[in-house]
Amino acid sequence: MALDQETVRRIAALARIKVPQENLAPLAGELNNIIGWIEQLSEVDTDGVDPMTSVVETVAPLRDDIVTDADQVEQVLQNAPQAEEAFYTVPKVVE
């Protein structure tokens, strides 16, 4: 897939990026190189390779779920501009 200057201009407009006319041709070349590298990745045989979420295999540290600041409703509601009973009240934004 090759990108021409018109396509690059449309992509820039969609991304709300101002690209001067004289920069469209070099940018199209750079984007075509990037797309070429991505197309090369599709040729790599990944059968039998598990998906990764990180380059380092780690286990997220877990902590006990212990409530330490319970029963402070009045203190929390002091931050609210308006409150009703034990809840924040906000203006209705959806009809």
SEFISE-589112 format. One record per residue: residue number from 1; x, y, z of N, C-alpha, C, O in turn. Coordinates in Angstrom, 3 decimals. Layout:
BEGIN
<nr: NUM | n_X: X | n_Y: Y | n_Z: Z | ca_X: X | ca_Y: Y | ca_Z: Z | c_X: X | c_Y: Y | c_Z: Z | o_X: X | o_Y: Y | o_Z: Z>
...
//
This chain:
BEGIN
<nr: 1 | n_X: 0.852 | n_Y: -1.184 | n_Z: 0.000 | ca_X: 0.000 | ca_Y: 0.000 | ca_Z: 0.000 | c_X: 0.886 | c_Y: 1.231 | c_Z: 0.000 | o_X: 1.670 | o_Y: 1.438 | o_Z: 0.926>
<nr: 2 | n_X: 0.767 | n_Y: 2.030 | n_Z: -1.011 | ca_X: 1.564 | ca_Y: 3.248 | ca_Z: -1.114 | c_X: 0.666 | c_Y: 4.468 | c_Z: -0.887 | o_X: -0.455 | o_Y: 4.546 | o_Z: -1.389>
<nr: 3 | n_X: 1.195 | n_Y: 5.404 | n_Z: -0.122 | ca_X: 0.459 | ca_Y: 6.635 | ca_Z: 0.152 | c_X: 0.950 | c_Y: 7.738 | c_Z: -0.778 | o_X: 2.155 | o_Y: 7.941 | o_Z: -0.925>
<nr: 4 | n_X: 0.021 | n_Y: 8.448 | n_Z: -1.403 | ca_X: 0.404 | ca_Y: 9.585 | ca_Z: -2.229 | c_X: 0.196 | c_Y: 10.867 | c_Z: -1.418 | o_X: -0.283 | o_Y: 10.819 | o_Z: -0.285>
<nr: 5 | n_X: 0.553 | n_Y: 11.995 | n_Z: -1.996 | ca_X: 0.466 | ca_Y: 13.267 | ca_Z: -1.280 | c_X: -0.970 | c_Y: 13.613 | c_Z: -0.907 | o_X: -1.213 | o_Y: 14.169 | o_Z: 0.164>
<nr: 6 | n_X: -1.916 | n_Y: 13.293 | n_Z: -1.768 | ca_X: -3.325 | ca_Y: 13.596 | ca_Z: -1.473 | c_X: -3.794 | c_Y: 12.819 | c_Z: -0.241 | o_X: -4.492 | o_Y: 13.364 | o_Z: 0.614>
<nr: 7 | n_X: -3.408 | n_Y: 11.552 | n_Z: -0.158 | ca_X: -3.796 | ca_Y: 10.734 | ca_Z: 0.996 | c_X: -3.156 | c_Y: 11.272 | c_Z: 2.268 | o_X: -3.795 | o_Y: 11.326 | o_Z: 3.319>
<nr: 8 | n_X: -1.896 | n_Y: 11.667 | n_Z: 2.169 | ca_X: -1.205 | ca_Y: 12.223 | ca_Z: 3.342 | c_X: -1.885 | c_Y: 13.516 | c_Z: 3.783 | o_X: -2.037 | o_Y: 13.760 | o_Z: 4.980>
<nr: 9 | n_X: -2.296 | n_Y: 14.347 | n_Z: 2.817 | ca_X: -2.999 | ca_Y: 15.589 | ca_Z: 3.173 | c_X: -4.316 | c_Y: 15.279 | c_Z: 3.885 | o_X: -4.665 | o_Y: 15.945 | o_Z: 4.861>
<nr: 10 | n_X: -5.051 | n_Y: 14.266 | n_Z: 3.399 | ca_X: -6.318 | ca_Y: 13.895 | ca_Z: 4.039 | c_X: -6.087 | c_Y: 13.349 | c_Z: 5.443 | o_X: -6.840 | o_Y: 13.666 | o_Z: 6.363>
<nr: 11 | n_X: -5.046 | n_Y: 12.526 | n_Z: 5.613 | ca_X: -4.722 | ca_Y: 11.988 | ca_Z: 6.942 | c_X: -4.367 | c_Y: 13.123 | c_Z: 7.890 | o_X: -4.813 | o_Y: 13.137 | o_Z: 9.038>
<nr: 12 | n_X: -3.567 | n_Y: 14.074 | n_Z: 7.419 | ca_X: -3.181 | ca_Y: 15.219 | ca_Z: 8.253 | c_X: -4.413 | c_Y: 16.034 | c_Z: 8.642 | o_X: -4.521 | o_Y: 16.491 | o_Z: 9.780>
<nr: 13 | n_X: -5.336 | n_Y: 16.216 | n_Z: 7.708 | ca_X: -6.554 | ca_Y: 16.972 | ca_Z: 8.017 | c_X: -7.398 | c_Y: 16.231 | c_Z: 9.050 | o_X: -7.937 | o_Y: 16.850 | o_Z: 9.968>
<nr: 14 | n_X: -7.515 | n_Y: 14.922 | n_Z: 8.911 | ca_X: -8.287 | ca_Y: 14.146 | ca_Z: 9.878 | c_X: -7.647 | c_Y: 14.186 | c_Z: 11.268 | o_X: -8.344 | o_Y: 14.192 | o_Z: 12.283>
<nr: 15 | n_X: -6.318 | n_Y: 14.214 | n_Z: 11.298 | ca_X: -5.593 | ca_Y: 14.262 | ca_Z: 12.570 | c_X: -5.462 | c_Y: 15.686 | c_Z: 13.099 | o_X: -4.905 | o_Y: 15.907 | o_Z: 14.175>
<nr: 16 | n_X: -5.980 | n_Y: 16.652 | n_Z: 12.337 | ca_X: -5.903 | ca_Y: 18.070 | ca_Z: 12.706 | c_X: -4.453 | c_Y: 18.526 | c_Z: 12.858 | o_X: -4.101 | o_Y: 19.260 | o_Z: 13.781>
<nr: 17 | n_X: -3.619 | n_Y: 18.059 | n_Z: 11.909 | ca_X: -2.211 | ca_Y: 18.438 | ca_Z: 11.883 | c_X: -1.983 | c_Y: 19.296 | c_Z: 10.639 | o_X: -2.335 | o_Y: 18.899 | o_Z: 9.528>
<nr: 18 | n_X: -1.398 | n_Y: 20.462 | n_Z: 10.836 | ca_X: -1.124 | ca_Y: 21.345 | ca_Z: 9.707 | c_X: 0.208 | c_Y: 20.935 | c_Z: 9.077 | o_X: 1.264 | o_Y: 21.032 | o_Z: 9.702>
<nr: 19 | n_X: 0.134 | n_Y: 20.474 | n_Z: 7.824 | ca_X: 1.332 | ca_Y: 20.068 | ca_Z: 7.101 | c_X: 1.443 | c_Y: 20.948 | c_Z: 5.858 | o_X: 0.568 | o_Y: 20.899 | o_Z: 4.993>
<nr: 20 | n_X: 2.510 | n_Y: 21.756 | n_Z: 5.752 | ca_X: 2.682 | ca_Y: 22.599 | ca_Z: 4.565 | c_X: 2.815 | c_Y: 21.746 | c_Z: 3.301 | o_X: 3.269 | o_Y: 20.603 | o_Z: 3.362>
<nr: 21 | n_X: 2.423 | n_Y: 22.302 | n_Z: 2.173 | ca_X: 2.440 | ca_Y: 21.601 | ca_Z: 0.881 | c_X: 3.822 | c_Y: 21.030 | c_Z: 0.565 | o_X: 3.926 | o_Y: 19.919 | o_Z: 0.046>
<nr: 22 | n_X: 4.886 | n_Y: 21.781 | n_Z: 0.874 | ca_X: 6.231 | ca_Y: 21.326 | ca_Z: 0.541 | c_X: 6.688 | c_Y: 20.136 | c_Z: 1.397 | o_X: 7.656 | o_Y: 19.461 | o_Z: 1.048>
<nr: 23 | n_X: 6.001 | n_Y: 19.878 | n_Z: 2.506 | ca_X: 6.359 | ca_Y: 18.754 | ca_Z: 3.371 | c_X: 5.565 | c_Y: 17.496 | c_Z: 3.060 | o_X: 5.844 | o_Y: 16.443 | o_Z: 3.632>
<nr: 24 | n_X: 4.584 | n_Y: 17.577 | n_Z: 2.170 | ca_X: 3.744 | ca_Y: 16.409 | ca_Z: 1.891 | c_X: 4.529 | c_Y: 15.283 | c_Z: 1.221 | o_X: 4.379 | o_Y: 14.122 | o_Z: 1.602>
<nr: 25 | n_X: 5.359 | n_Y: 15.604 | n_Z: 0.234 | ca_X: 6.110 | ca_Y: 14.561 | ca_Z: -0.483 | c_X: 7.090 | c_Y: 13.831 | c_Z: 0.442 | o_X: 7.106 | o_Y: 12.601 | o_Z: 0.447>
<nr: 26 | n_X: 7.924 | n_Y: 14.560 | n_Z: 1.239 | ca_X: 8.822 | ca_Y: 13.833 | ca_Z: 2.155 | c_X: 8.059 | c_Y: 13.027 | c_Z: 3.202 | o_X: 8.470 | o_Y: 11.926 | o_Z: 3.567>
<nr: 27 | n_X: 6.950 | n_Y: 13.579 | n_Z: 3.680 | ca_X: 6.159 | ca_Y: 12.864 | ca_Z: 4.680 | c_X: 5.540 | c_Y: 11.605 | c_Z: 4.082 | o_X: 5.475 | o_Y: 10.573 | o_Z: 4.749>
<nr: 28 | n_X: 5.085 | n_Y: 11.678 | n_Z: 2.837 | ca_X: 4.540 | ca_Y: 10.499 | ca_Z: 2.160 | c_X: 5.618 | c_Y: 9.419 | c_Z: 2.052 | o_X: 5.334 | o_Y: 8.239 | o_Z: 2.257>
<nr: 29 | n_X: 6.840 | n_Y: 9.810 | n_Z: 1.734 | ca_X: 7.946 | ca_Y: 8.844 | ca_Z: 1.659 | c_X: 8.216 | c_Y: 8.185 | c_Z: 2.993 | o_X: 8.407 | o_Y: 6.971 | o_Z: 3.063>
<nr: 30 | n_X: 8.234 | n_Y: 8.987 | n_Z: 4.069 | ca_X: 8.475 | ca_Y: 8.437 | ca_Z: 5.401 | c_X: 7.361 | c_Y: 7.478 | c_Z: 5.807 | o_X: 7.624 | o_Y: 6.401 | o_Z: 6.344>
<nr: 31 | n_X: 6.119 | n_Y: 7.873 | n_Z: 5.547 | ca_X: 4.997 | ca_Y: 6.999 | ca_Z: 5.905 | c_X: 5.023 | c_Y: 5.713 | c_Z: 5.085 | o_X: 4.687 | o_Y: 4.650 | o_Z: 5.606>
<nr: 32 | n_X: 5.413 | n_Y: 5.787 | n_Z: 3.826 | ca_X: 5.532 | ca_Y: 4.582 | ca_Z: 3.003 | c_X: 6.618 | c_Y: 3.651 | c_Z: 3.547 | o_X: 6.457 | o_Y: 2.431 | o_Z: 3.519>
<nr: 33 | n_X: 7.716 | n_Y: 4.216 | n_Z: 4.038 | ca_X: 8.757 | ca_Y: 3.387 | ca_Z: 4.660 | c_X: 8.223 | c_Y: 2.684 | c_Z: 5.911 | o_X: 8.488 | o_Y: 1.501 | o_Z: 6.128>
<nr: 34 | n_X: 7.471 | n_Y: 3.419 | n_Z: 6.729 | ca_X: 6.895 | ca_Y: 2.837 | ca_Z: 7.947 | c_X: 5.936 | c_Y: 1.708 | c_Z: 7.586 | o_X: 5.964 | o_Y: 0.644 | o_Z: 8.204>
<nr: 35 | n_X: 5.099 | n_Y: 1.938 | n_Z: 6.599 | ca_X: 4.153 | ca_Y: 0.905 | ca_Z: 6.176 | c_X: 4.908 | c_Y: -0.305 | c_Z: 5.628 | o_X: 4.477 | o_Y: -1.441 | o_Z: 5.827>
<nr: 36 | n_X: 6.024 | n_Y: -0.076 | n_Z: 4.944 | ca_X: 6.851 | ca_Y: -1.181 | ca_Z: 4.456 | c_X: 7.371 | c_Y: -2.040 | c_Z: 5.596 | o_X: 7.362 | o_Y: -3.267 | o_Z: 5.502>
<nr: 37 | n_X: 7.825 | n_Y: -1.402 | n_Z: 6.676 | ca_X: 8.294 | ca_Y: -2.152 | ca_Z: 7.845 | c_X: 7.150 | c_Y: -2.949 | c_Z: 8.461 | o_X: 7.343 | o_Y: -4.094 | o_Z: 8.871>
<nr: 38 | n_X: 5.978 | n_Y: -2.362 | n_Z: 8.529 | ca_X: 4.821 | ca_Y: -3.070 | ca_Z: 9.095 | c_X: 4.463 | c_Y: -4.269 | c_Z: 8.234 | o_X: 4.125 | o_Y: -5.329 | o_Z: 8.761>
<nr: 39 | n_X: 4.531 | n_Y: -4.115 | n_Z: 6.912 | ca_X: 4.240 | ca_Y: -5.238 | ca_Z: 6.020 | c_X: 5.267 | c_Y: -6.351 | c_Z: 6.183 | o_X: 4.929 | o_Y: -7.526 | o_Z: 6.035>
<nr: 40 | n_X: 6.512 | n_Y: -6.001 | n_Z: 6.483 | ca_X: 7.522 | ca_Y: -7.025 | ca_Z: 6.740 | c_X: 7.184 | c_Y: -7.821 | c_Z: 7.989 | o_X: 7.450 | o_Y: -9.022 | o_Z: 8.048>
<nr: 41 | n_X: 6.607 | n_Y: -7.175 | n_Z: 8.979 | ca_X: 6.247 | ca_Y: -7.878 | ca_Z: 10.211 | c_X: 5.199 | c_Y: -8.955 | c_Z: 9.955 | o_X: 5.180 | o_Y: -9.971 | o_Z: 10.649>
<nr: 42 | n_X: 4.324 | n_Y: -8.748 | n_Z: 8.969 | ca_X: 3.298 | ca_Y: -9.748 | ca_Z: 8.689 | c_X: 3.906 | c_Y: -11.022 | c_Z: 8.109 | o_X: 3.240 | o_Y: -12.057 | o_Z: 8.090>
<nr: 43 | n_X: 5.154 | n_Y: -10.976 | n_Z: 7.635 | ca_X: 5.814 | ca_Y: -12.151 | ca_Z: 7.085 | c_X: 6.453 | c_Y: -13.021 | c_Z: 8.158 | o_X: 6.864 | o_Y: -14.146 | o_Z: 7.871>
<nr: 44 | n_X: 6.543 | n_Y: -12.530 | n_Z: 9.377 | ca_X: 7.178 | ca_Y: -13.275 | ca_Z: 10.460 | c_X: 6.259 | c_Y: -14.401 | c_Z: 10.903 | o_X: 5.065 | o_Y: -14.192 | o_Z: 11.115>
<nr: 45 | n_X: 6.828 | n_Y: -15.609 | n_Z: 11.044 | ca_X: 6.060 | ca_Y: -16.765 | ca_Z: 11.496 | c_X: 5.914 | c_Y: -16.700 | c_Z: 13.016 | o_X: 6.897 | o_Y: -16.831 | o_Z: 13.744>
<nr: 46 | n_X: 4.700 | n_Y: -16.501 | n_Z: 13.484 | ca_X: 4.450 | ca_Y: -16.394 | ca_Z: 14.928 | c_X: 3.656 | c_Y: -17.579 | c_Z: 15.458 | o_X: 3.117 | o_Y: -17.516 | o_Z: 16.563>
<nr: 47 | n_X: 3.578 | n_Y: -18.654 | n_Z: 14.688 | ca_X: 2.871 | ca_Y: -19.847 | ca_Z: 15.175 | c_X: 3.578 | c_Y: -20.393 | c_Z: 16.404 | o_X: 4.798 | o_Y: -20.551 | o_Z: 16.410>
<nr: 48 | n_X: 2.815 | n_Y: -20.677 | n_Z: 17.432 | ca_X: 3.369 | ca_Y: -21.231 | ca_Z: 18.659 | c_X: 3.966 | c_Y: -20.200 | c_Z: 19.594 | o_X: 4.551 | o_Y: -20.562 | o_Z: 20.614>
<nr: 49 | n_X: 3.834 | n_Y: -18.929 | n_Z: 19.270 | ca_X: 4.359 | ca_Y: -17.875 | ca_Z: 20.132 | c_X: 3.200 | c_Y: -17.252 | c_Z: 20.890 | o_X: 2.248 | o_Y: -16.751 | o_Z: 20.291>
<nr: 50 | n_X: 3.290 | n_Y: -17.289 | n_Z: 22.201 | ca_X: 2.222 | ca_Y: -16.721 | ca_Z: 23.028 | c_X: 2.245 | c_Y: -15.203 | c_Z: 22.965 | o_X: 3.319 | o_Y: -14.605 | o_Z: 22.904>
<nr: 51 | n_X: 1.070 | n_Y: -14.567 | n_Z: 22.980 | ca_X: 1.019 | ca_Y: -13.097 | ca_Z: 23.011 | c_X: 1.652 | c_Y: -12.571 | c_Z: 24.292 | o_X: 1.593 | o_Y: -13.213 | o_Z: 25.341>
<nr: 52 | n_X: 2.258 | n_Y: -11.395 | n_Z: 24.188 | ca_X: 2.920 | ca_Y: -10.788 | ca_Z: 25.340 | c_X: 2.205 | c_Y: -9.508 | c_Z: 25.745 | o_X: 1.687 | o_Y: -8.783 | o_Z: 24.895>
<nr: 53 | n_X: 2.178 | n_Y: -9.239 | n_Z: 27.019 | ca_X: 1.675 | ca_Y: -7.963 | ca_Z: 27.500 | c_X: 2.816 | c_Y: -7.066 | c_Z: 27.955 | o_X: 2.630 | o_Y: -5.871 | o_Z: 28.183>
<nr: 54 | n_X: 4.001 | n_Y: -7.656 | n_Z: 28.085 | ca_X: 5.174 | ca_Y: -6.907 | ca_Z: 28.503 | c_X: 6.402 | c_Y: -7.658 | c_Z: 28.006 | o_X: 6.340 | o_Y: -8.864 | o_Z: 27.767>
<nr: 55 | n_X: 7.511 | n_Y: -6.954 | n_Z: 27.851 | ca_X: 8.737 | ca_Y: -7.615 | ca_Z: 27.432 | c_X: 9.396 | c_Y: -8.358 | c_Z: 28.582 | o_X: 10.254 | o_Y: -9.213 | o_Z: 28.363>
<nr: 56 | n_X: 8.998 | n_Y: -8.034 | n_Z: 29.808 | ca_X: 9.536 | ca_Y: -8.689 | ca_Z: 30.985 | c_X: 8.392 | c_Y: -9.435 | c_Z: 31.656 | o_X: 7.358 | o_Y: -8.849 | o_Z: 31.978>
<nr: 57 | n_X: 8.586 | n_Y: -10.737 | n_Z: 31.862 | ca_X: 7.527 | ca_Y: -11.503 | ca_Z: 32.520 | c_X: 7.528 | c_Y: -11.183 | c_Z: 34.010 | o_X: 8.461 | o_Y: -11.521 | o_Z: 34.738>
<nr: 58 | n_X: 6.475 | n_Y: -10.533 | n_Z: 34.436 | ca_X: 6.325 | ca_Y: -10.204 | ca_Z: 35.844 | c_X: 4.892 | c_Y: -10.479 | c_Z: 36.252 | o_X: 3.994 | o_Y: -10.569 | o_Z: 35.415>
<nr: 59 | n_X: 4.701 | n_Y: -10.608 | n_Z: 37.524 | ca_X: 3.374 | ca_Y: -10.750 | ca_Z: 38.090 | c_X: 3.087 | c_Y: -9.475 | c_Z: 38.857 | o_X: 3.905 | o_Y: -9.027 | o_Z: 39.661>
<nr: 60 | n_X: 1.930 | n_Y: -8.895 | n_Z: 38.609 | ca_X: 1.581 | ca_Y: -7.655 | ca_Z: 39.294 | c_X: 1.502 | c_Y: -7.905 | c_Z: 40.799 | o_X: 0.888 | o_Y: -8.879 | o_Z: 41.237>
<nr: 61 | n_X: 2.115 | n_Y: -7.036 | n_Z: 41.583 | ca_X: 2.040 | ca_Y: -7.226 | ca_Z: 43.026 | c_X: 0.610 | c_Y: -7.027 | c_Z: 43.519 | o_X: -0.084 | o_Y: -6.104 | o_Z: 43.092>
<nr: 62 | n_X: 0.190 | n_Y: -7.883 | n_Z: 44.400 | ca_X: -1.154 | ca_Y: -7.801 | ca_Z: 44.956 | c_X: -1.066 | c_Y: -7.399 | c_Z: 46.415 | o_X: -0.084 | o_Y: -7.677 | o_Z: 47.104>
<nr: 63 | n_X: -2.103 | n_Y: -6.747 | n_Z: 46.859 | ca_X: -2.174 | ca_Y: -6.388 | ca_Z: 48.276 | c_X: -3.519 | c_Y: -6.839 | c_Z: 48.804 | o_X: -4.453 | o_Y: -7.062 | o_Z: 48.034>
<nr: 64 | n_X: -3.617 | n_Y: -6.971 | n_Z: 50.089 | ca_X: -4.887 | ca_Y: -7.322 | ca_Z: 50.707 | c_X: -5.856 | c_Y: -6.160 | c_Z: 50.545 | o_X: -5.466 | o_Y: -5.000 | o_Z: 50.672>
<nr: 65 | n_X: -7.092 | n_Y: -6.462 | n_Z: 50.271 | ca_X: -8.118 | ca_Y: -5.441 | ca_Z: 50.095 | c_X: -8.726 | c_Y: -5.138 | c_Z: 51.463 | o_X: -9.730 | o_Y: -5.727 | o_Z: 51.864>
<nr: 66 | n_X: -8.102 | n_Y: -4.221 | n_Z: 52.152 | ca_X: -8.513 | ca_Y: -3.879 | ca_Z: 53.517 | c_X: -9.015 | c_Y: -2.442 | c_Z: 53.528 | o_X: -8.317 | o_Y: -1.536 | o_Z: 53.073>
<nr: 67 | n_X: -10.209 | n_Y: -2.231 | n_Z: 54.039 | ca_X: -10.769 | ca_Y: -0.889 | ca_Z: 54.156 | c_X: -10.131 | c_Y: -0.227 | c_Z: 55.363 | o_X: -10.156 | o_Y: -0.765 | o_Z: 56.470>
<nr: 68 | n_X: -9.551 | n_Y: 0.965 | n_Z: 55.132 | ca_X: -8.879 | ca_Y: 1.653 | ca_Z: 56.236 | c_X: -9.545 | c_Y: 2.971 | c_Z: 56.593 | o_X: -9.346 | o_Y: 3.477 | o_Z: 57.697>
<nr: 69 | n_X: -10.337 | n_Y: 3.543 | n_Z: 55.680 | ca_X: -10.941 | ca_Y: 4.845 | ca_Z: 55.926 | c_X: -12.466 | c_Y: 4.761 | c_Z: 55.852 | o_X: -13.096 | o_Y: 5.584 | o_Z: 55.188>
<nr: 70 | n_X: -13.045 | n_Y: 3.810 | n_Z: 56.503 | ca_X: -14.491 | ca_Y: 3.637 | ca_Z: 56.430 | c_X: -15.208 | c_Y: 4.651 | c_Z: 57.321 | o_X: -14.622 | o_Y: 5.251 | o_Z: 58.222>
<nr: 71 | n_X: -16.473 | n_Y: 4.811 | n_Z: 57.036 | ca_X: -17.354 | ca_Y: 5.654 | ca_Z: 57.852 | c_X: -16.876 | c_Y: 7.103 | c_Z: 57.953 | o_X: -16.883 | o_Y: 7.683 | o_Z: 59.038>
<nr: 72 | n_X: -16.467 | n_Y: 7.680 | n_Z: 56.847 | ca_X: -16.071 | ca_Y: 9.084 | ca_Z: 56.813 | c_X: -16.928 | c_Y: 9.832 | c_Z: 55.806 | o_X: -16.437 | o_Y: 10.715 | o_Z: 55.103>
<nr: 73 | n_X: -18.197 | n_Y: 9.485 | n_Z: 55.735 | ca_X: -19.109 | ca_Y: 10.066 | ca_Z: 54.746 | c_X: -19.187 | c_Y: 11.571 | c_Z: 54.911 | o_X: -19.129 | o_Y: 12.295 | o_Z: 53.916>
<nr: 74 | n_X: -19.314 | n_Y: 12.058 | n_Z: 56.111 | ca_X: -19.439 | ca_Y: 13.502 | ca_Z: 56.338 | c_X: -18.186 | c_Y: 14.247 | c_Z: 55.883 | o_X: -18.287 | o_Y: 15.322 | o_Z: 55.291>
<nr: 75 | n_X: -17.026 | n_Y: 13.695 | n_Z: 56.148 | ca_X: -15.778 | ca_Y: 14.350 | ca_Z: 55.729 | c_X: -15.664 | c_Y: 14.368 | c_Z: 54.207 | o_X: -15.222 | o_Y: 15.364 | o_Z: 53.635>
<nr: 76 | n_X: -16.059 | n_Y: 13.275 | n_Z: 53.542 | ca_X: -15.990 | ca_Y: 13.217 | ca_Z: 52.088 | c_X: -16.967 | c_Y: 14.213 | c_Z: 51.476 | o_X: -16.625 | o_Y: 14.898 | o_Z: 50.512>
<nr: 77 | n_X: -18.169 | n_Y: 14.303 | n_Z: 52.019 | ca_X: -19.181 | ca_Y: 15.192 | ca_Z: 51.461 | c_X: -18.874 | c_Y: 16.665 | c_Z: 51.705 | o_X: -19.525 | o_Y: 17.527 | o_Z: 51.114>
<nr: 78 | n_X: -17.917 | n_Y: 16.973 | n_Z: 52.544 | ca_X: -17.510 | ca_Y: 18.359 | ca_Z: 52.730 | c_X: -16.896 | c_Y: 18.917 | c_Z: 51.449 | o_X: -16.894 | o_Y: 20.131 | o_Z: 51.245>
<nr: 79 | n_X: -16.379 | n_Y: 18.054 | n_Z: 50.591 | ca_X: -15.784 | ca_Y: 18.484 | ca_Z: 49.319 | c_X: -16.835 | c_Y: 18.735 | c_Z: 48.251 | o_X: -16.524 | o_Y: 19.313 | o_Z: 47.209>
<nr: 80 | n_X: -18.061 | n_Y: 18.317 | n_Z: 48.485 | ca_X: -19.099 | ca_Y: 18.413 | ca_Z: 47.454 | c_X: -19.720 | c_Y: 19.802 | c_Z: 47.449 | o_X: -20.017 | o_Y: 20.350 | o_Z: 48.511>
<nr: 81 | n_X: -19.922 | n_Y: 20.388 | n_Z: 46.244 | ca_X: -20.621 | ca_Y: 21.663 | ca_Z: 46.168 | c_X: -22.065 | c_Y: 21.519 | c_Z: 46.636 | o_X: -22.617 | o_Y: 22.416 | o_Z: 47.272>
<nr: 82 | n_X: -22.677 | n_Y: 20.357 | n_Z: 46.305 | ca_X: -24.029 | ca_Y: 20.057 | ca_Z: 46.770 | c_X: -24.087 | c_Y: 18.587 | c_Z: 47.135 | o_X: -23.492 | o_Y: 17.743 | o_Z: 46.463>
<nr: 83 | n_X: -24.801 | n_Y: 18.290 | n_Z: 48.193 | ca_X: -24.963 | ca_Y: 16.896 | ca_Z: 48.605 | c_X: -26.381 | c_Y: 16.697 | c_Z: 49.099 | o_X: -27.016 | o_Y: 17.610 | o_Z: 49.627>
<nr: 84 | n_X: -26.857 | n_Y: 15.482 | n_Z: 48.914 | ca_X: -28.177 | ca_Y: 15.118 | ca_Z: 49.403 | c_X: -28.053 | c_Y: 13.754 | c_Z: 50.061 | o_X: -27.624 | o_Y: 12.787 | o_Z: 49.431>
<nr: 85 | n_X: -28.426 | n_Y: 13.685 | n_Z: 51.310 | ca_X: -28.235 | ca_Y: 12.494 | ca_Z: 52.133 | c_X: -26.762 | c_Y: 12.128 | c_Z: 52.102 | o_X: -25.943 | o_Y: 12.929 | o_Z: 52.551>
<nr: 86 | n_X: -26.380 | n_Y: 10.961 | n_Z: 51.599 | ca_X: -24.972 | ca_Y: 10.553 | ca_Z: 51.593 | c_X: -24.408 | c_Y: 10.532 | c_Z: 50.180 | o_X: -23.520 | o_Y: 9.734 | o_Z: 49.880>
<nr: 87 | n_X: -24.926 | n_Y: 11.420 | n_Z: 49.291 | ca_X: -24.523 | ca_Y: 11.397 | ca_Z: 47.896 | c_X: -24.184 | c_Y: 12.794 | c_Z: 47.389 | o_X: -24.725 | o_Y: 13.793 | o_Z: 47.862>
<nr: 88 | n_X: -23.267 | n_Y: 12.841 | n_Z: 46.406 | ca_X: -23.024 | ca_Y: 14.069 | ca_Z: 45.668 | c_X: -24.228 | c_Y: 14.313 | c_Z: 44.771 | o_X: -24.798 | o_Y: 13.361 | o_Z: 44.239>
<nr: 89 | n_X: -24.623 | n_Y: 15.563 | n_Z: 44.594 | ca_X: -25.652 | ca_Y: 15.872 | ca_Z: 43.616 | c_X: -25.005 | c_Y: 16.734 | c_Z: 42.531 | o_X: -24.223 | o_Y: 17.642 | o_Z: 42.811>
<nr: 90 | n_X: -25.358 | n_Y: 16.416 | n_Z: 41.282 | ca_X: -24.790 | ca_Y: 17.118 | ca_Z: 40.139 | c_X: -25.937 | c_Y: 17.555 | c_Z: 39.229 | o_X: -27.025 | o_Y: 16.983 | o_Z: 39.295>
<nr: 91 | n_X: -25.710 | n_Y: 18.560 | n_Z: 38.380 | ca_X: -26.747 | ca_Y: 18.973 | ca_Z: 37.457 | c_X: -27.049 | c_Y: 17.885 | c_Z: 36.432 | o_X: -26.160 | o_Y: 17.134 | o_Z: 36.032>
<nr: 92 | n_X: -28.295 | n_Y: 17.808 | n_Z: 36.016 | ca_X: -28.688 | ca_Y: 16.837 | ca_Z: 35.002 | c_X: -28.147 | c_Y: 17.301 | c_Z: 33.657 | o_X: -28.349 | o_Y: 18.447 | o_Z: 33.256>
<nr: 93 | n_X: -27.445 | n_Y: 16.384 | n_Z: 32.954 | ca_X: -26.830 | ca_Y: 16.750 | ca_Z: 31.682 | c_X: -27.429 | c_Y: 15.977 | c_Z: 30.514 | o_X: -27.180 | o_Y: 16.326 | o_Z: 29.360>
<nr: 94 | n_X: -28.210 | n_Y: 14.942 | n_Z: 30.783 | ca_X: -28.823 | ca_Y: 14.138 | ca_Z: 29.733 | c_X: -30.336 | c_Y: 14.170 | c_Z: 29.935 | o_X: -30.834 | o_Y: 13.937 | o_Z: 31.037>
<nr: 95 | n_X: -31.055 | n_Y: 14.462 | n_Z: 28.858 | ca_X: -32.509 | ca_Y: 14.483 | ca_Z: 28.942 | c_X: -33.056 | c_Y: 13.104 | c_Z: 28.683 | o_X: -34.271 | o_Y: 12.908 | o_Z: 28.708>
//
